[in-house]
Amino acid sequence: MLAFDAGRAGDAVADLDSALALSDDAELRANRALALQSLGEHRRAVADLDRALAVLDGDADPELLYLRGVSRFGLADDVGGAADWRAYCAAYGPGDTTPHAEAIRARAGAAPREGAA
């Protein structure tokens, strides 16, 4: 992800493609999804996030749901994006603030469940 941090998302995707060819790993897929999002390649990002979430099952970082929601909205899948963001918000307990609550409200009107923002 050094290439991504340096503003070279295309190089980051290429590096992660190579790494994934050696070992299919949920974290590598999540990182590639983030780089793909920055390039506007939301369909590929959703595919990577789907795989990462499936592998991690119940142990997935809620951030992956937020990221998948971003890409679903990028693909004009408002229903899927809102569902991911609701699941993301639900991962936080009552009284907890989700890091992306304001962005979610602004973009989708999908406010976090009561007590979670």
C-alpha positions in Angstrom: 0.0 0.0 0.0 3.0 2.3 -0.1 2.2 3.1 -3.7 -1.4 4.0 -2.7 -0.2 6.2 0.1 2.1 7.9 -2.3 -0.8 8.7 -4.6 -0.1 5.9 -7.1 -3.3 3.9 -6.9 -2.7 2.2 -10.3 0.7 0.9 -9.1 -0.9 -0.2 -5.8 -3.5 -2.2 -7.7 -0.8 -3.9 -9.8 1.3 -4.7 -6.7 -1.8 -6.1 -5.0 -2.7 -8.1 -8.1 0.7 -9.7 -7.9 0.4 -10.4 -4.2 -3.0 -11.9 -4.6 -1.7 -14.2 -7.4 0.6 -15.7 -4.7 -1.9 -15.8 -1.9 -5.6 -15.0 -1.9 -6.0 -13.0 1.3 -8.9 -11.0 2.7 -6.7 -8.1 3.8 -5.0 -7.9 0.4 -8.5 -7.9 -1.3 -9.7 -5.1 1.1 -6.6 -3.0 0.3 -7.0 -3.6 -3.4 -10.7 -2.6 -3.1 -9.6 0.7 -1.6 -7.2 1.4 -4.4 -9.8 0.4 -7.0 -12.3 2.8 -5.5 -9.9 5.7 -5.8 -9.7 4.8 -9.5 -13.4 4.6 -9.9 -13.4 0.9 -10.5 -16.3 0.2 -8.2 -17.4 -3.1 -9.7 -14.0 -4.7 -9.1 -13.9 -3.1 -5.6 -17.3 -4.6 -4.7 -16.1 -8.1 -5.9 -13.0 -7.9 -3.7 -15.0 -6.7 -0.7 -17.6 -9.5 -1.3 -14.8 -12.0 -1.2 -13.1 -10.4 1.9 -16.3 -10.3 3.8 -17.2 -13.9 2.9 -13.8 -15.2 4.1 -13.8 -13.2 7.3 -17.5 -14.1 7.9 -18.4 -12.6 11.3 -14.9 -11.4 12.1 -14.9 -8.7 9.4 -14.0 -5.1 10.3 -17.2 -3.0 9.8 -15.1 -0.7 7.7 -15.4 -3.2 4.9 -19.1 -2.7 4.9 -18.7 1.0 4.7 -16.3 0.7 1.8 -18.6 -1.7 -0.1 -21.4 0.7 0.4 -19.3 3.5 -1.1 -18.7 1.4 -4.2 -22.3 0.2 -4.4 -23.4 3.9 -4.4 -20.7 4.4 -7.1 -22.5 1.8 -9.2 -25.9 3.5 -8.6 -26.9 0.6 -6.3 -28.5 2.8 -3.7 -30.4 -0.1 -2.1 -27.3 -2.2 -1.7 -25.2 0.8 -0.5 -27.8 1.8 2.1 -28.0 -1.8 3.3 -24.2 -2.0 3.7 -24.2 1.3 5.6 -27.0 0.2 7.9 -25.1 -3.0 8.7 -21.9 -0.9 9.2 -23.8 1.4 11.7 -25.4 -1.6 13.4 -21.9 -2.9 14.2 -21.5 -0.1 16.7 -23.2 -0.3 20.1 -25.7 2.2 21.4 -24.1 5.5 22.2 -21.1 4.8 20.0 -20.3 7.2 17.1 -19.5 5.6 13.8 -16.5 7.2 12.1 -18.4 7.8 8.9 -21.8 8.8 10.4 -21.8 12.3 8.9 -20.7 11.1 5.4 -23.5 8.5 5.5 -26.1 11.0 6.4 -24.9 13.4 3.8 -24.7 10.9 1.0 -27.5 8.5 1.5 -29.8 9.8 4.1 -29.3 6.4 5.7 -28.9 7.6 9.2 -27.3 5.3 11.7 -29.8 3.5 14.0 -30.9 5.6 16.9 -28.2 5.8 19.6 -25.4 4.8 17.3 -24.4 8.2 16.0 
